[in-house]
Amino acid sequence: MDNFALLGQPRLPWLDPASLEAAFLEQSARLHPDRVHAAGAEEQAAATGRFAELNAAYNCLRQPKERLLHLLELESGAPPANVQSVPGDTMDLFMETGQICRQTDQFLAARSRAASPLLQAQMFEQALDWTARLQALLERIQLRRDGLLAELPAMNDAWISAPPAPPPARAGALPLARLEELARTLSYIARCEGQIQERLAQLSF
């Protein structure tokens, strides 16, 4: 399924969030299952299915990583093969995130065993220190993510100027290798962000 076509959006790496949301809301109002509440069961089921597809398409296109992976599959005819490999320029953050998360887990385990008020007070101060370290790393990761996302609007030019067909000629005119690298990097950045945010939530208890 072409999620770009489903939402009436151009097939581009970068989409204007406001325009995408407006298209989604317009189609949601038109395709909402409540509009056929008086119809038969078969028509209601079909309407529910169309609405679910619309929601899935919107959730895909509004997330840069998912949008890029979907675009790659549409342009190449198959899902990217090596999305699990960590890009070289992200390995440093990925390894640092793993290390600080393991250390934070060790602290959280020790804090859960603290019984005396004095030890609990010391643990509180240490929790503030771990929180500051995690937040500093999270800010660096988010800066990396923002820098990657800033590339996408300029990449639209390649899609706009690429020949529509045949597919081999079109694929050869598109920077698909860079698009795949961006998608993989954003995937690992999102994973790092999630791991850090999980520890920050645990430290706040």
C-alpha positions in Angstrom: 0.0 0.0 0.0 1.2 3.5 -0.9 0.6 5.6 2.2 1.5 8.7 0.4 -1.2 8.1 -2.2 -3.7 7.1 0.4 -3.3 10.5 2.1 -2.9 12.5 -1.2 0.6 13.4 -0.3 3.6 13.7 -2.7 6.1 10.9 -2.5 8.9 12.9 -0.8 11.4 12.4 2.1 10.1 15.5 3.8 6.4 16.4 4.2 5.0 19.5 5.8 3.5 18.3 9.1 0.6 20.8 9.0 -0.4 19.8 5.5 -0.2 16.2 6.3 -2.3 16.6 9.4 -4.9 18.6 7.5 -5.1 15.9 4.8 -5.6 13.3 7.5 -8.3 15.2 9.4 -10.2 15.9 6.2 -10.2 12.3 5.2 -10.9 11.1 8.7 -14.0 13.2 8.7 -15.1 11.8 5.4 -14.3 8.1 6.1 -15.1 7.8 9.8 -17.2 4.6 10.4 -19.8 6.7 12.3 -20.9 8.0 8.9 -22.3 4.6 8.0 -23.6 3.6 11.5 -27.0 2.8 9.9 -25.6 0.6 7.2 -25.3 -3.1 7.1 -22.6 -5.1 8.9 -20.6 -5.6 5.8 -20.5 -1.9 4.9 -19.6 -1.0 8.5 -16.8 -3.5 8.5 -15.4 -2.1 5.2 -15.6 1.4 6.6 -13.8 0.4 9.8 -11.1 -1.2 7.7 -10.6 1.9 5.5 -10.4 4.1 8.6 -7.8 1.8 10.2 -5.7 1.9 7.0 -6.0 5.7 7.0 -4.8 5.9 10.6 -1.9 3.5 9.9 -0.9 5.6 6.9 -0.9 8.8 8.9 1.1 7.3 11.7 3.6 6.0 9.2 4.1 9.3 7.3 4.2 11.6 10.4 7.2 9.6 11.8 10.3 10.4 9.8 11.9 7.0 10.3 8.8 5.1 9.3 8.2 7.5 6.4 11.7 7.0 5.0 11.5 3.2 5.3 8.2 3.2 3.5 9.6 5.5 0.8 12.6 3.2 0.3 10.3 0.2 -0.1 8.1 2.0 -2.6 11.1 3.2 -4.7 13.1 -0.1 -4.5 10.3 -2.6 -4.5 11.5 -4.3 -1.3 12.1 -3.4 2.3 15.7 -2.3 3.1 17.9 -5.3 3.9 20.3 -4.0 6.5 18.2 -1.8 8.7 19.6 -3.6 11.8 23.2 -2.5 11.3 24.3 0.5 13.3 25.6 3.4 11.1 29.2 4.2 11.8 28.5 7.8 12.8 26.0 6.7 15.4 28.0 3.9 17.0 29.5 6.3 19.5 26.2 7.5 20.8 24.8 3.9 20.7 27.7 2.5 22.8 27.6 5.5 25.2 23.9 5.1 25.7 24.3 1.4 26.5 27.0 2.0 29.0 25.2 4.8 30.9 22.0 2.8 30.9 23.8 -0.2 32.4 25.4 2.0 35.0 22.1 3.6 35.8 20.4 0.2 36.2 23.1 -0.8 38.7 22.4 2.4 40.7 18.7 1.8 40.6 19.2 -1.8 41.8 21.4 -0.5 44.7 18.8 2.3 45.5 16.0 -0.3 45.8 18.0 -2.1 48.5 18.8 1.1 50.5 17.1 0.8 53.9 18.5 3.5 56.2 17.4 7.1 56.0 21.1 8.3 55.7 21.7 5.9 52.8 18.4 6.9 51.1 19.5 10.6 51.4 22.8 9.8 49.7 21.0 7.9 47.0 18.7 10.9 46.4 21.8 13.1 45.6 23.2 10.4 43.4 19.9 10.1 41.5 20.1 13.8 40.7 23.6 13.3 39.3 22.5 10.4 37.1 19.5 12.4 36.0 21.7 15.2 34.9 24.1 12.9 33.0 21.2 11.2 31.2 19.6 14.5 30.3 22.9 15.8 28.9 23.3 12.7 26.7 19.7 12.9 25.6 20.2 16.5 24.5 23.2 15.5 22.4 21.2 12.7 20.8 18.4 15.0 20.0 20.8 17.5 18.4 22.0 14.6 16.2 18.5 13.8 15.3 17.6 17.4 14.5 20.6 17.6 12.2 19.5 14.6 10.3 16.0 15.8 9.9 17.3 19.1 8.6 18.6 17.2 5.5 15.2 16.0 4.4 13.8 19.1 2.9 16.8 19.5 0.6 16.4 15.9 -0.5 13.0 16.6 -1.9 14.6 18.2 -4.9 16.0 14.8 -6.1 12.5 13.3 -5.9 10.9 16.2 -7.7 13.4 16.0 -10.6 13.7 12.2 -10.8 12.1 10.6 -13.9 8.7 8.9 -13.1 9.6 5.7 -15.0 10.9 3.2 -15.6 11.8 2.2 -12.0 15.5 1.4 -12.6 16.1 4.8 -14.2 14.2 6.5 -11.4 16.0 4.6 -8.6 19.3 5.5 -10.2 18.5 9.2 -10.0 17.5 9.0 -6.3 19.9 9.1 -3.3 18.4 5.9 -1.9 21.6 4.9 -0.1 21.7 8.1 1.9 18.0 7.8 2.6 18.5 4.3 4.0 21.4 5.5 6.1 19.2 8.3 7.5 16.4 5.9 8.2 18.8 3.5 10.1 20.3 6.3 12.0 17.0 7.7 13.1 15.9 4.2 14.1 18.9 3.8 16.5 18.5 7.4 17.7 14.9 6.7 18.6 16.0 3.5 20.4 18.6 5.5 22.4 16.1 8.1 23.3 13.6 5.5 24.5 16.2 3.8 26.7 17.3 7.1 28.3 13.7 8.3 28.9 12.9 5.0 30.5 15.7 5.4 33.0 14.8 9.1 33.6 11.3 8.0 34.6 12.7 5.3 37.0 15.0 7.8 38.6 12.1 10.2 39.2 10.3 7.7 41.5 
